[in-house]
Amino acid sequence: MVYTIEFGGVEREPGIRMLHDMKEVVCDREWFDSVDDFELYYMFRHLSMSEAELKTINKQHLRYDITVIPPGMLGREFVKTAGHYHPNVPGEEISYPEVYQVLEGEATYLLQKHEFDDIVDVVVIKAKAGDIALIPPDYGHVTINASDEPLKMANWVCCDFASSYAPFRDMAGGAYYLLDKGFVRNPCYEDLPELRYITPVDIPEFGLECGRDMYELVNDTEKLRFLKQPQDFVGVFESIVTI
Ligand SMILES: O=P(O)(O)OC[C@H]1O[C@](O)(CO)[C@@H](O)[C@@H]1O
């Protein structure tokens, strides 16, 4: 039976990420080779509470999604998303950012920044229900559910681009794996910086407040312009990532 959620009074069917979609990025290869395929997480994209709001969201080139990641282990590793980067905004030297909010459960976000062939920064944000986690431009990201409850999270993102999964696939996953014994380095990456931990914060410039449902920004989409024109908000991104 398909796992569904209700949003805006409508039952929604998900896109489903299967274990086999994650073939290249799972740490525990022995475990991977020993199990049959199964459903890992559920992606409900292009959501809105009403048709009128969907029109507003589409007109603004935005997308509001919900993702549900049931708890579980991929062998020794906690269940996670495939990991992706976003492309640069056309004509700019900066990539599209994204913002997540945990709706239920707990998330561990792993963010990593490339400069040429090097990873120059790796950041962990641990977030609980209500918390906001901003993915600044130029950071690839993975979401991990390291709890024993389902993780339900929302995101706002610009809908004008396709995510890039290849950098994570080519390196057998993110810079660090979160195993039952804690974070370990992914040996495919050379010269990794130490993990940095930052905490979820309110971002008043973007109308984002921990504990306040960020879907409400559908009524104030100007606040979400940073998702489409991040080049105008570089100072705000810098202040958040250095906290
Ligand atoms: O498997 P992916 O594409 O990394 O997706 C995880 C979630 O991230 C998003 O792509 C947003 O970045 C959601 O639409 C999706 O549900």
Ligand as a Chemical Component Dictionary entry (heavy atoms), coordinates in Angstrom:
data_LIG
# 
_chem_comp.id                   LIG 
_chem_comp.type                 NON-POLYMER 
_chem_comp.pdbx_formal_charge   0 
_chem_comp.three_letter_code    LIG 
# 
loop_
_chem_comp_atom.comp_id 
_chem_comp_atom.atom_id 
_chem_comp_atom.alt_atom_id 
_chem_comp_atom.type_symbol 
_chem_comp_atom.charge 
_chem_comp_atom.model_Cartn_x 
_chem_comp_atom.model_Cartn_y 
_chem_comp_atom.model_Cartn_z 
_chem_comp_atom.pdbx_ordinal 
LIG O1 O1 O 0 16.446 12.366 -2.617 1  
LIG P1 P1 P 0 16.586 13.827 -2.679 2  
LIG O2 O2 O 0 16.279 14.402 -4.029 3  
LIG O3 O3 O 0 17.861 14.342 -2.121 4  
LIG O4 O4 O 0 15.372 14.397 -1.864 5  
LIG C1 C1 C 0 15.137 14.616 -0.551 6  
LIG C2 C2 C 0 14.238 15.801 -0.461 7  
LIG O5 O5 O 0 14.975 16.923 -0.894 8  
LIG C3 C3 C 0 14.239 17.646 -1.848 9  
LIG O6 O6 O 0 14.701 17.256 -3.134 10 
LIG C4 C4 C 0 14.435 19.104 -1.657 11 
LIG O7 O7 O 0 15.808 19.386 -1.687 12 
LIG C5 C5 C 0 12.825 17.231 -1.635 13 
LIG O8 O8 O 0 11.984 17.478 -2.710 14 
LIG C6 C6 C 0 13.001 15.777 -1.354 15 
LIG O9 O9 O 0 11.866 15.265 -0.808 16 
# 
loop_
_chem_comp_bond.comp_id 
_chem_comp_bond.atom_id_1 
_chem_comp_bond.atom_id_2 
_chem_comp_bond.value_order 
_chem_comp_bond.pdbx_ordinal 
LIG O1 P1 DOUB 1  
LIG P1 O2 SING 2  
LIG P1 O3 SING 3  
LIG P1 O4 SING 4  
LIG O4 C1 SING 5  
LIG C1 C2 SING 6  
LIG C2 O5 SING 7  
LIG C2 C6 SING 8  
LIG O5 C3 SING 9  
LIG C3 O6 SING 10 
LIG C3 C4 SING 11 
LIG C3 C5 SING 12 
LIG C4 O7 SING 13 
LIG C5 O8 SING 14 
LIG C5 C6 SING 15 
LIG C6 O9 SING 16 
# 
